[in-house]
Amino acid sequence: MYFTALANWRGTGSQQRHKALIADNEEKGVQTVLGKFKARSWSCKQCNFHAKRHEEKATDVNIALHAYRLAASKEVDQIFFVTGDTDLIPAIRMIRADFPALQVGVIFPFNRETAELRREVVRYHSTKKSILDRFQLPDTIIKANQKTITRPPQWV
C-alpha cells in the first residue's frame, strides 16, 4: 500500500508527476490510500510576517489503522513500515503489545533513519543510495489498456 497526499496548492506539474507515480504504482497492483493537506496560517510576532503552510493530514492515521487491521487479520507474520516518521511509534507499540508474535520492522528511506524508531522494532534496515538507484521506475510504462505513463525528467 502507498500512503500519500496530493499537494493541491503546488503547480499542476507537481500534481501531474505525483498522479503519474500513483498511476504507475496502481498498474503494478499497489493500492493507494490518500490523505490530504490542510492550509494553516501563521505569523511572526516579532516582524508581523504572515504566511501559509500546508500540513499533511490523515496519512499517519491511515497507515496506523491499515497496519493494525492487517495485524488483526492474522494473515501476516510480519509488518514493515517504510518510514522515518516517529509519529507512527504509538501504532507500532500497540501492534507489538496486542500481537506479540508478529514481527514489526522499519525500512528507513534514504537519509531518514531515527534512533527512536529503531528502538521500537525488532528489525530495521537503512536504505542506501546505491540500492535506491537500482529500483528507479522505468522511463515508460505501458498500462494494460495500452496507454503509457512516462517518468518525468525531474525524477531521474
C-alpha positions as CSV (number, residue, x, y, z in Angstrom):
1,M,0.0,0.0,0.0
2,Y,1.1,3.5,-0.8
3,F,0.0,6.2,1.7
4,T,0.3,9.8,0.4
5,A,-1.5,13.1,-0.1
6,L,-1.6,15.3,-3.2
7,A,-0.1,18.7,-2.7
8,N,-3.0,20.6,-4.3
9,W,-1.5,24.1,-3.7
10,R,1.5,23.4,-5.8
11,G,1.6,23.9,-9.6
12,T,-0.1,21.4,-11.8
13,G,3.2,19.9,-12.9
14,S,3.9,18.7,-9.4
15,Q,0.5,17.2,-9.1
16,Q,0.7,15.6,-12.5
17,R,4.0,14.0,-11.6
18,H,2.6,12.7,-8.3
19,K,-0.5,11.3,-10.1
20,A,1.8,9.6,-12.6
21,L,3.6,7.9,-9.8
22,I,0.3,6.8,-8.3
23,A,-0.9,5.5,-11.6
24,D,2.3,3.6,-12.2
25,N,2.1,2.0,-8.7
26,E,-1.5,1.1,-9.2
27,E,-0.7,-0.5,-12.6
28,K,1.7,-2.7,-10.6
29,G,-1.0,-3.7,-8.1
30,V,-0.1,-1.2,-5.3
31,Q,-3.2,0.2,-3.6
32,T,-3.1,4.0,-2.9
33,V,-4.6,5.5,0.3
34,L,-4.9,9.3,0.1
35,G,-4.7,11.7,2.9
36,K,-5.0,15.4,2.4
37,F,-3.2,18.7,3.1
38,K,-4.6,21.4,5.3
39,A,-3.6,25.0,5.0
40,R,-2.5,26.7,8.2
41,S,-1.8,30.4,8.7
42,W,1.0,31.5,10.9
43,S,2.5,34.8,11.9
44,C,5.8,36.0,13.3
45,K,5.1,38.1,16.4
46,Q,8.4,39.9,16.1
47,C,8.3,41.1,12.5
48,N,4.5,40.7,11.8
49,F,5.2,38.5,8.8
50,H,2.2,36.4,7.7
51,A,2.3,33.2,5.7
52,K,0.5,29.9,5.0
53,R,2.0,26.5,5.4
54,H,0.5,23.2,4.5
55,E,0.4,20.2,6.8
56,E,-0.3,16.6,5.7
57,K,-3.3,15.2,7.5
58,A,-4.7,11.7,7.9
59,T,-1.7,9.9,6.3
60,D,-0.2,8.7,9.6
61,V,-3.6,7.7,10.9
62,N,-4.3,5.8,7.6
63,I,-1.0,3.9,7.9
64,A,-1.6,3.1,11.6
65,L,-5.2,1.9,11.0
66,H,-4.3,-0.2,8.0
67,A,-1.3,-1.8,9.8
68,Y,-3.4,-2.6,12.9
69,R,-6.2,-4.1,10.7
70,L,-3.6,-6.2,8.9
71,A,-2.1,-7.4,12.1
72,A,-5.5,-8.3,13.5
73,S,-6.3,-10.3,10.3
74,K,-3.6,-12.8,11.3
75,E,-2.8,-13.2,7.6
76,V,0.8,-12.0,8.1
77,D,3.6,-12.8,10.4
78,Q,5.5,-9.5,10.0
79,I,4.8,-5.9,9.1
80,F,7.4,-3.5,7.9
81,F,6.8,0.3,7.8
82,V,8.7,2.2,5.2
83,T,9.1,5.5,7.1
84,G,11.3,7.7,9.2
85,D,8.3,9.3,10.9
86,T,8.3,8.9,14.7
87,D,4.5,9.8,14.7
88,L,4.0,6.0,14.0
89,I,5.6,4.9,17.2
90,P,2.2,4.7,19.1
91,A,0.8,2.4,16.4
92,I,3.9,0.3,16.4
93,R,3.8,0.0,20.2
94,M,0.1,-1.0,20.1
95,I,0.6,-3.6,17.4
96,R,3.5,-5.1,19.3
97,A,1.6,-5.2,22.5
98,D,-1.6,-6.7,21.0
99,F,0.1,-9.1,18.6
100,P,3.4,-10.1,20.3
101,A,4.1,-12.9,17.9
102,L,4.1,-10.5,15.0
103,Q,7.4,-9.1,13.9
104,V,7.3,-5.4,13.4
105,G,10.1,-3.7,11.5
106,V,11.0,-0.4,9.7
107,I,12.7,0.2,6.4
108,F,14.1,3.7,6.6
109,P,14.0,5.8,3.5
110,F,17.4,7.2,2.3
111,N,18.8,9.6,5.0
112,R,15.7,9.3,7.3
113,E,16.9,6.9,10.0
114,T,15.9,7.7,13.6
115,A,17.1,6.1,16.8
116,E,13.6,6.4,18.3
117,L,12.1,4.2,15.7
118,R,15.0,1.7,15.8
119,R,14.3,1.1,19.5
120,E,10.6,0.3,18.9
121,V,11.0,-2.5,16.3
122,V,12.6,-6.0,16.2
123,R,14.2,-5.4,12.8
124,Y,15.2,-2.4,10.8
125,H,17.0,-1.6,7.6
126,S,18.5,1.6,6.3
127,T,18.2,2.2,2.6
128,K,21.4,3.1,0.8
129,K,21.5,5.3,-2.2
130,S,23.1,2.6,-4.3
131,I,20.1,0.3,-3.6
132,L,17.6,3.1,-4.2
133,D,19.2,3.8,-7.6
134,R,18.6,0.2,-8.7
135,F,14.8,0.5,-8.1
136,Q,14.0,3.5,-10.2
137,L,10.9,3.3,-12.2
138,P,11.4,2.8,-15.9
139,D,11.2,5.8,-18.2
140,T,8.0,4.5,-19.8
141,I,5.4,2.1,-18.6
142,I,2.7,0.6,-20.9
143,K,-0.5,0.1,-19.0
144,A,-2.9,-2.9,-19.5
145,N,-5.1,-0.6,-21.6
146,Q,-2.0,0.2,-23.8
147,K,-1.8,3.8,-22.6
148,T,1.7,4.9,-21.5
149,I,3.0,6.6,-18.3
150,T,6.2,8.5,-18.8
151,R,8.6,9.2,-15.9
152,P,9.1,12.9,-15.5
153,P,12.7,14.0,-16.1
154,Q,12.8,15.6,-12.6
155,W,12.6,12.1,-11.1
156,V,15.7,10.7,-12.9
